[in-house]
């Protein structure tokens, strides 16, 4: 089954809230070799005007994973996960993520293209805090290899 082009424009239900933990931020910072004291030292983050440690810029992938799981589980999407390669990732921030944020993400499929037998599916995960204010949008492009690829 090939990727269904009719999934473009589909909006999925918001995910359950994700509570950003201080230790999760620190673990992610270590895993990504972030050297910013803002991601590990509460006092440094507070001195810079933040309520708690600040997540590294790529941290939203942790929250986005739940939205992409919705897409990959959608029966009529036609996406065979064994053929998926992550093609591109980008982020658009309104403000940084800090420990203590409770983020809810909503995924929208913003594009489906076929190129050389492969499909490129672009999905945008908009994340809002507990007050409903936008924090960040994470955009992923997934390449779904065709049968001959």
Secondary structure, 3 states (H helix, E strand, C coil): CCCCHHHCCCECCCCCCEECCHHHHHHHHHHCCCCCHHHCCHHHHHHCCCCCCECCCCCHHHHHHHHHHHHHHCHHHCCCHHHEEEEEEEEEECCCCECCCEEEEEEEEEEEEEECCEEEEEEEEEEECCCCCEEEEEEEEEEECCCCC
